[in-house]
Amino acid sequence: MPRRQLLAAALGAGLLIAPFAGALAWEEEVQSLKQRWEQINTQQAEGQRRGALKSLAGEAEQLSENNEGEAQPLIWYGIIEASHARERSGLGALSSARSARAALERAIELDPQGGNGSAYVTLGALYDRAPGRPIGFGNSETAERMFQRALEIRPDGIDVNYYYAAFLEDEGRRDEAREHAQRAVDGTAREDRQGSDEALREEARALLSRL
């Protein structure tokens, strides 16, 4: 093959490979974020988590900005920032919760399945736990709608059943809370979220014991 044709073929191959390599790069970074989030939440002491989650949320936010139009980086920024909000207090916590909500709602626009329901679970918890208007955005009806959407996608999920059971307990709906707490106890842990799912299974057992 003449040298000019060889060069053209090489350039063409490079153009084909480059987008694929870029996609792999962000997928690997999301996997790293996920693994470190698991480690922080399941292995670090309560007083150490806030700083670690703040740093990780900053990385996740940058990754989502660098990969605009991709749902997964946004979902993981939202999940990590929601965890960061949980470790904060006052207006700082509310600011993180708002950032997490915005990221997750944008991710759902891109991926209606919300990362196999993960975005809906986290949104449900945010709407459940945030203060209501005029201070915050908390809303029980929206929280329940988010949990129900997650259940449609992943009915046996430990996370969605546990957080929905906790919501139902707060609402005074004890029979329903007991049903979903049991479903969380009986659920299957995800391979890539085994540590956090097993921790939530234990929380579900504790919830069942007091219902």
NUNUSE-857737 format. One record per residue (C-alpha): y, z, x; residue in one letter. Coordinates in steps of 0.05 Angstrom, whole numbers, padded with zeros to 5 digits, always signed. Layout:
<rs>
YZXA ...
</rs>
This chain:
<rs>
+00000+00000+00000M +00070-00018+00029P +00111+00041+00052R +00163+00031-00003R +00109+00035-00056Q +00079+00097-00023L +00148+00131-00024L +00158+00113-00097A +00090+00140-00115A +00103+00204-00077A +00171+00214-00112L +00139+00200-00179G +00085+00252-00166A +00139+00301-00145G +00177+00291-00210L +00113+00304-00249L +00094+00366-00210I +00164+00398-00207A +00170+00418-00281P +00099+00444-00281F +00112+00486-00219A +00175+00514-00251G +00136+00534-00313A +00084+00568-00270L +00138+00605-00233A +00167+00638-00295W +00098+00653-00323E +00079+00689-00259E +00145+00728-00261E +00132+00748-00334V +00063+00772-00314Q +00093+00813-00258S +00144+00844-00306L +00088+00860-00355K +00045+00894-00302Q +00103+00936-00276R +00124+00956-00346W +00053+00979-00359E +00053+01020-00295Q +00121+01052-00310I +00102+01071-00381N +00031+01096-00368T +00035+01126-00298Q +00106+01150-00283Q +00132+01218-00304A +00182+01219-00361E +00241+01236-00316G +00227+01177-00270Q +00221+01123-00322R +00294+01112-00340R +00316+01086-00272G +00254+01043-00263A +00262+01012-00332L +00336+00999-00321K +00320+00960-00257S +00263+00923-00290L +00305+00905-00351A +00357+00875-00304G +00304+00831-00273E +00278+00810-00341A +00348+00793-00366E +00360+00749-00305Q +00293+00714-00315L +00309+00700-00388S +00377+00672-00369E +00346+00628-00315N +00295+00601-00365N +00338+00589-00427E +00296+00561-00483G +00232+00598-00464E +00210+00652-00512A +00165+00694-00466Q +00219+00716-00416P +00263+00736-00476L +00206+00774-00508I +00193+00813-00445W +00266+00827-00434Y +00269+00853-00505G +00207+00897-00497I +00231+00926-00431I +00302+00938-00455E +00274+00972-00518A +00234+01018-00473S +00297+01031-00432H +00334+01048-00496A +00280+01100-00513R +00294+01135-00446E +00369+01136-00456R +00413+01176-00504S +00476+01167-00545G +00516+01103-00542L +00477+01080-00480G +00412+01080-00519A +00445+01042-00577L +00473+00990-00529S +00404+00978-00499S +00373+00975-00569A +00424+00922-00590R +00410+00880-00528S +00335+00885-00541A +00344+00865-00614R +00386+00804-00596A +00335+00780-00544A +00276+00789-00591L +00309+00755-00650E +00328+00696-00606R +00256+00694-00580A +00229+00690-00652I +00275+00630-00665E +00240+00596-00606L +00170+00622-00622D +00158+00640-00696P +00094+00676-00675Q +00136+00723-00633G +00089+00725-00574G +00028+00739-00617N +00067+00790-00658G +00095+00831-00600S +00167+00814-00615A +00159+00835-00688Y +00126+00902-00669V +00184+00919-00622T +00236+00897-00672L +00203+00940-00725G +00206+01001-00680A +00279+00986-00663L +00300+00979-00735Y +00261+01043-00752D +00291+01086-00697R +00362+01062-00690A +00416+01099-00730P +00439+01065-00793G +00506+01034-00807R +00563+01041-00791P +00541+01069-00724I +00478+01028-00712G +00434+00975-00744F +00375+01017-00767G +00345+00994-00833N +00278+01017-00863S +00269+00954-00905E +00278+00908-00844T +00233+00953-00802A +00177+00947-00853E +00187+00872-00858R +00179+00865-00783M +00116+00908-00782F +00086+00868-00839Q +00099+00803-00803R +00065+00831-00740A +00005+00852-00783L -00001+00782-00811E -00007+00755-00740I -00049+00810-00708R -00079+00856-00763P -00124+00895-00716D -00070+00908-00663G -00067+00979-00637I +00007+00976-00625D +00029+00949-00693V -00017+00995-00732N +00005+01056-00693Y +00080+01042-00699Y +00073+01023-00772Y +00034+01087-00785A +00089+01128-00752A +00140+01093-00795F +00100+01106-00858L +00093+01180-00841E +00169+01185-00834D +00176+01151-00902E +00130+01203-00933G +00075+01151-00948R +00018+01192-00919R -00042+01155-00948D -00017+01089-00920E +00001+01122-00855A -00070+01150-00849R -00100+01081-00862E -00059+01047-00807H -00069+01105-00758A -00144+01096-00767Q -00138+01021-00756R -00100+01036-00692A -00156+01083-00669V -00208+01030-00685D -00168+00972-00656G -00185+00931-00594T -00142+00940-00532A -00114+00876-00503R -00137+00859-00433E -00066+00850-00407D -00040+00912-00443R -00099+00959-00437Q -00063+01019-00408G -00007+01020-00460S -00055+01004-00517D -00102+01061-00498E -00043+01108-00494A -00023+01087-00564L -00094+01097-00588R -00089+01170-00566E -00022+01176-00602E -00055+01148-00664A -00111+01201-00659R -00058+01255-00655A -00022+01226-00715L -00087+01224-00755L -00100+01297-00739S -00036+01319-00774R -00039+01273-00834L 
</rs>
